[in-house]
Amino acid sequence: MTQPTMNFFFILPLLLTIFTILFKYIWIPFRIQLHFRRQGIGGPGYRPIFGNAAGTRRKMIAEAESSLPVSFTHDGVVQRVMPHYYNWSKVYGDTFFYWFGSQTRLAVSDPDMIKEILVSKSGSFGKIRFGQALKGLFGDGLVGLEGEKWVVHRRITAQAFNMERVKEWVPEILDSVGDMMSKWDVNIEAGNKSEFEFDVHKELHVLSADIISRTAFGSNFSEGKRIFELQERQVGLALQALRNVYIPGSRFLPTKLNRTMRKLEKETTELVTKVIEKNKNTKLNSNTLLATLMSPSKKDDTLDLKEIIDECKTFYFAGKETTANLLTFVFLLLGLHQEWQDKAREEVDRVCGQNAVPRADKLADLKIVTMILNETLRLYPPAVMMMRQASVNVKLAGRIDVPAGTQIFMAMTAVHHDVRIWGEDANEFNPMRFLEPRNHLGAFFPFGLGPRVCVGQNLAIVEAKIVLAMIVGRYSFTVSPSYVHAPMPSLTMQPQYAAQMIFSRR
C-alpha cells in the first residue's frame, strides 16, 4: 500500500469525526436556536458543546442554596428551587429555550401547553430516558419506561394502588403512626415536660419509610432501613451527576463517583432481592405491592426478577420521599397558621371522634384536611418541575413548531405560584381556594396529569390524611424559633436546614 493511500485511510476517519462533531455540536444547535428565534422565542445563546445550562444553572442553584432564607410568606420559593427558570424568565418571558450541553430545552409555564403535553395520547411527547445516575436509583422501573413495557408495568402497579386496595392498608398506616406517637409520648414523659422540640422532617421520613415497607412489601422500617440509607446516598450522587453535562462514555471511566455509584447500586439490588426471596419462601400477604408484582391478576402480565427488583427500588424511594416531604411542609404551614390548625382539629374531632383514629370510609369527609393538603401541594410541590421530550416534530399550542428531540421543561412551581392564575394572594397560604374543584388541569398538577399521572397518588393522599388527622387530634404544634425557612430542590422539594417544631399534648 502506497504512502498516499495509507494517509487517505488515516485522514478519512479523522475528517468524518470532525464533521460529525461540527454537525452535532455546532450546526444543529445553531439551526434550532435560529428556528425558535424566528418564532419570537428567546433564550440564552448557545455555547458549543457545553451549552449554557450546566455551569450557569449549577452556579444559580449554589447561589440560591447559599442565599439568605426566604420569608415564610412563600414568595421566594420559585427563586430558590428553580433559580435558572426564575432568572431567565425575567429576561426572555414565560416561554423560552435554553441549552443543557447541546440538548435544547423549551421552558413552559402556560397551563394550556402543560395540559396539552401531559394529557396527550398521540405519542408526541414521551419521557426522557434516564441517565446512568437515575437508572442506578430507579432501575428500569415504571417511572422511566415507555411503550408496551410501560403499559404492562402500569397495569400491574395500578392494581396494587387502586383506592379500594389502598383502603385495605389503613390498619397498617394507623399502626405505624400510632407507634411513632407512642414514642413521642414517652419522650414527653421522660423529660417531664409539657412540650418537646424535634426535627419533624426526620421523623416523618422514618414514618413514611415504615408505612411503605409495611404496605408495599409486608415488612417494616428496620428491614428496609439499609435500603433507604443507600438510596439517600444515591440521591446525593445522582444530583451531583445531573448538574453536569454528560460526556458520552464517561460512565465507563473508573472515577471515584462511578465506582461509588456502582457499589451502591449493587448493594441496593442485593438487599431488594433478599426482600423478594424472603417473600417467595413465606406466605405472601396478597394485598401488598410486592404480591401484585409477583402474581399479577392477568396471566400475560408477568415480570421477571429484574423487573420486579426495579419496581421495588422505585417504590422504596418514591413511596417514602414524596409523602414525607409533603407532610413536612403541611406541619410547618399549620404551625405557622394556627387558625387552620384549629379548623383541621375541629374537623378531625367531628369526623373521627375524640380518639382521632380515622376509618377508611370516613377519609372522604375530611374536607378541610383535603384543602390543606392541596394548598400545601400548590405552594410546595414535591416535584418542582416535570420534563418531557418531543418524539416527533409537533406544533405546541397550535403556534410553536417544536423539533423532534426537544426536551420540554414544565415549570410546575412557577405555575403554582403565578398571580395571573391564582390571584394576588398566590404566595399566601389560603386553603379556601380549593373549596371548589379547580377548573383547569394544567394550573395544578403536583402528581402529573393524563396517562402517566403518579400511580401512587392514592396511597400518598390517604397516608397524608391519616397522619395529619391522628397527629392534629392528639397534639398542638408551633414552628420553633430555630427553624430556618429555606426550601431546596433535591430530587424532591425539602427543607434545607431540617424542620424544627415544638409539639405538646392537647
Secondary structure in CASP SS format (residue, H / E / C, confidence):
PFRMAT SS
TARGET T0000
AUTHOR 0000-0000-0000
METHOD secondary structure of the structure
MODEL  1
M C 1.00
T C 1.00
Q H 1.00
P H 1.00
T H 1.00
M H 1.00
N H 1.00
F H 1.00
F H 1.00
F H 1.00
I H 1.00
L H 1.00
P H 1.00
L H 1.00
L H 1.00
L H 1.00
T H 1.00
I H 1.00
F H 1.00
T H 1.00
I H 1.00
L H 1.00
F H 1.00
K H 1.00
Y H 1.00
I H 1.00
W H 1.00
I H 1.00
P H 1.00
F H 1.00
R H 1.00
I H 1.00
Q H 1.00
L H 1.00
H H 1.00
F H 1.00
R H 1.00
R H 1.00
Q C 1.00
G C 1.00
I C 1.00
G C 1.00
G C 1.00
P C 1.00
G C 1.00
Y C 1.00
R C 1.00
P C 1.00
I C 1.00
F C 1.00
G E 1.00
N C 1.00
A H 1.00
A H 1.00
G H 1.00
T H 1.00
R H 1.00
R H 1.00
K H 1.00
M H 1.00
I H 1.00
A H 1.00
E H 1.00
A H 1.00
E H 1.00
S H 1.00
S C 1.00
L C 1.00
P C 1.00
V C 1.00
S C 1.00
F C 1.00
T C 1.00
H C 1.00
D C 1.00
G C 1.00
V H 1.00
V H 1.00
Q H 1.00
R H 1.00
V H 1.00
M C 1.00
P H 1.00
H H 1.00
Y H 1.00
Y H 1.00
N H 1.00
W H 1.00
S H 1.00
K H 1.00
V H 1.00
Y H 1.00
G C 1.00
D C 1.00
T C 1.00
F E 1.00
F E 1.00
Y E 1.00
W E 1.00
F E 1.00
G C 1.00
S C 1.00
Q E 1.00
T E 1.00
R E 1.00
L E 1.00
A E 1.00
V E 1.00
S C 1.00
D C 1.00
P H 1.00
D H 1.00
M H 1.00
I H 1.00
K H 1.00
E H 1.00
I H 1.00
L H 1.00
V H 1.00
S C 1.00
K C 1.00
S C 1.00
G C 1.00
S C 1.00
F E 1.00
G E 1.00
K C 1.00
I C 1.00
R C 1.00
F C 1.00
G C 1.00
Q H 1.00
A H 1.00
L H 1.00
K H 1.00
G H 1.00
L H 1.00
F H 1.00
G C 1.00
D C 1.00
G C 1.00
L H 1.00
V H 1.00
G H 1.00
L C 1.00
E C 1.00
G H 1.00
E H 1.00
K H 1.00
W H 1.00
V H 1.00
V H 1.00
H H 1.00
R H 1.00
R H 1.00
I H 1.00
T H 1.00
A H 1.00
Q H 1.00
A H 1.00
F C 1.00
N C 1.00
M H 1.00
E H 1.00
R H 1.00
V H 1.00
K H 1.00
E C 1.00
W C 1.00
V H 1.00
P H 1.00
E H 1.00
I H 1.00
L H 1.00
D H 1.00
S H 1.00
V H 1.00
G H 1.00
D H 1.00
M H 1.00
M H 1.00
S H 1.00
K H 1.00
W H 1.00
D H 1.00
V H 1.00
N H 1.00
I H 1.00
E H 1.00
A H 1.00
G C 1.00
N C 1.00
K C 1.00
S C 1.00
E E 1.00
F E 1.00
E E 1.00
F E 1.00
D E 1.00
V H 1.00
H H 1.00
K H 1.00
E H 1.00
L H 1.00
H H 1.00
V H 1.00
L H 1.00
S H 1.00
A H 1.00
D H 1.00
I H 1.00
I H 1.00
S H 1.00
R H 1.00
T H 1.00
A H 1.00
F H 1.00
G C 1.00
S C 1.00
N C 1.00
F H 1.00
S H 1.00
E H 1.00
G H 1.00
K H 1.00
R H 1.00
I H 1.00
F H 1.00
E H 1.00
L H 1.00
Q H 1.00
E H 1.00
R H 1.00
Q H 1.00
V H 1.00
G H 1.00
L H 1.00
A H 1.00
L H 1.00
Q H 1.00
A H 1.00
L H 1.00
R C 1.00
N C 1.00
V C 1.00
Y C 1.00
I C 1.00
P C 1.00
G C 1.00
S H 1.00
R H 1.00
F H 1.00
L C 1.00
P C 1.00
T C 1.00
K H 1.00
L H 1.00
N H 1.00
R H 1.00
T H 1.00
M H 1.00
R H 1.00
K H 1.00
L H 1.00
E H 1.00
K H 1.00
E H 1.00
T H 1.00
T H 1.00
E H 1.00
L H 1.00
V H 1.00
T H 1.00
K H 1.00
V H 1.00
I H 1.00
E H 1.00
K H 1.00
N H 1.00
K H 1.00
N C 1.00
T C 1.00
K C 1.00
L C 1.00
N C 1.00
S C 1.00
N C 1.00
T C 1.00
L H 1.00
L H 1.00
A H 1.00
T H 1.00
L H 1.00
M H 1.00
S C 1.00
P C 1.00
S C 1.00
K C 1.00
K C 1.00
D C 1.00
D C 1.00
T C 1.00
L C 1.00
D C 1.00
L H 1.00
K H 1.00
E H 1.00
I H 1.00
I H 1.00
D H 1.00
E H 1.00
C H 1.00
K H 1.00
T H 1.00
F H 1.00
Y H 1.00
F H 1.00
A H 1.00
G H 1.00
K H 1.00
E H 1.00
T H 1.00
T H 1.00
A H 1.00
N H 1.00
L H 1.00
L H 1.00
T H 1.00
F H 1.00
V H 1.00
F H 1.00
L H 1.00
L H 1.00
L H 1.00
G H 1.00
L H 1.00
H C 1.00
Q H 1.00
E H 1.00
W H 1.00
Q H 1.00
D H 1.00
K H 1.00
A H 1.00
R H 1.00
E H 1.00
E H 1.00
V H 1.00
D H 1.00
R H 1.00
V H 1.00
C H 1.00
G C 1.00
Q C 1.00
N C 1.00
A C 1.00
V C 1.00
P C 1.00
R C 1.00
A H 1.00
D H 1.00
K H 1.00
L H 1.00
A H 1.00
D H 1.00
L C 1.00
K H 1.00
I H 1.00
V H 1.00
T H 1.00
M H 1.00
I H 1.00
L H 1.00
N H 1.00
E H 1.00
T H 1.00
L H 1.00
R H 1.00
L H 1.00
Y C 1.00
P C 1.00
P C 1.00
A C 1.00
V C 1.00
M C 1.00
M E 1.00
M E 1.00
R E 1.00
Q E 1.00
A E 1.00
S C 1.00
V C 1.00
N C 1.00
V E 1.00
K E 1.00
L E 1.00
A C 1.00
G C 1.00
R C 1.00
I E 1.00
D E 1.00
V E 1.00
P C 1.00
A C 1.00
G C 1.00
T C 1.00
Q E 1.00
I E 1.00
F E 1.00
M E 1.00
A C 1.00
M H 1.00
T H 1.00
A H 1.00
V H 1.00
H H 1.00
H C 1.00
D C 1.00
V H 1.00
R H 1.00
I H 1.00
W H 1.00
G C 1.00
E C 1.00
D C 1.00
A C 1.00
N C 1.00
E C 1.00
F C 1.00
N C 1.00
P H 1.00
M H 1.00
R H 1.00
F H 1.00
L C 1.00
E C 1.00
P C 1.00
R C 1.00
N C 1.00
H C 1.00
L H 1.00
G H 1.00
A H 1.00
F C 1.00
F C 1.00
P C 1.00
F C 1.00
G C 1.00
L C 1.00
G H 1.00
P H 1.00
R H 1.00
V C 1.00
C C 1.00
V C 1.00
G C 1.00
Q H 1.00
N H 1.00
L H 1.00
A H 1.00
I H 1.00
V H 1.00
E H 1.00
A H 1.00
K H 1.00
I H 1.00
V H 1.00
L H 1.00
A H 1.00
M H 1.00
I H 1.00
V H 1.00
G H 1.00
R H 1.00
Y E 1.00
S E 1.00
F E 1.00
T E 1.00
V E 1.00
S C 1.00
P C 1.00
S C 1.00
Y C 1.00
V C 1.00
H C 1.00
A C 1.00
P E 1.00
M E 1.00
P E 1.00
S C 1.00
L C 1.00
T C 1.00
M E 1.00
Q E 1.00
P E 1.00
Q C 1.00
Y C 1.00
A C 1.00
A C 1.00
Q E 1.00
M E 1.00
I E 1.00
F E 1.00
S E 1.00
R E 1.00
R C 1.00
END
